Amino acid sequence: MHDEHDGGSQFYLYRVAIRLQPGRINPGYRDENHDEAAQLSISDLDSDDLDAVRYLNVHEGTGVLSLAIRPETIDAVQRIAIPPHDLTLPLIPHLLDRDFKDLAHAKGEMEAAQAKVESIPHSRRRMMYFGVYDDPGGLAKKAGDLEHRYIDLWHQLECRLAENYLPGVSPSIQRDFNEAMASWKSANPTVEPEEFASRYRSMTALLERSVDVIGQVSRQPWRDLRAS
C-alpha cells in the first residue's frame, strides 16, 4: 500500500482454485533466505519445468509459505471487498475518548501556530525550526513542536487500537497492519480520528475473525477464468 502508493485503493480478498498436475510443483519449499523466489519469472518456471513454486517468504510476509504460479493454472476465483462486510469487531465503549479529545485539542493548537508562519515557505520554516535561520519569537519552533506532538498522538492512537483490537496478533504483524492503516490515512488526509478508528476496527476482522472472513469468501459465487 505504501510502496506502490495504493493507500487509498479498494482492495479485495481472493479465494483461488488452481489446477496443478502431479510433479509440476517443487517438492518441499524454497527458502528465500538463500534462494530468491518472490521475483520468479515464467522463464524461471520453464527452466525448472514447473507450474508452481512453494517458497518461504522473507519479504512481504516474513515466515509464511507463499506460492508462485503461472496465471493459467488459476481455474476460478471468489472474492470479497476489504474491509469485510458485517464482521467489524465490537466497539469497546469509551476506550478512545481521551485520545480523540487530546487529538482534537492538539490539532487546534497546531493549526493556530501554523497560521502564524504560513507566509513563510515550508523549506525555510524547517531551517528556522532547526536553527539554521533566525526564528523571531520562536514561532517556527513552536509550530514544529506542536506538529510533532500531533503526530505522536496519532501514533499513540494507532498503538492503543492495535493493543485492544488485535490482541491475538504478533507485534510484528501489528506493526505491519498499522503501517498499512497509516498509508490509508495518508491517502485520506482529512479523515478524523473517529473515522480512522472505525475503519481500523473493520479491517482487524481480517486477522481476528479470519475463520468468519474465509467463510464469507467461500460463500461468494465463483468466477470461471477458463472462459475469459
Secondary structure, DSSP 8 states (H G I E B T S, - for coil): -TTTT-TTS-EEEEEEEE---TTSB-SS-EETTTS--TT--HHHHHHHT-SEEEEE-SSTTTT-EEEEE-GGGEEEEEEEEES-TT------TTTTHHHHHHHHHHHHHHHHHHHTTTTS-HHHHHHHHTTSS--GGGHHHHHHHHHHHHHHHHHHHHHHHHHHH-TTS-HHHHHHHHHHHHHHHHHSTT--HHHHHHHHHHHHHHHHTHHHHHHHHHTS--EESTT-
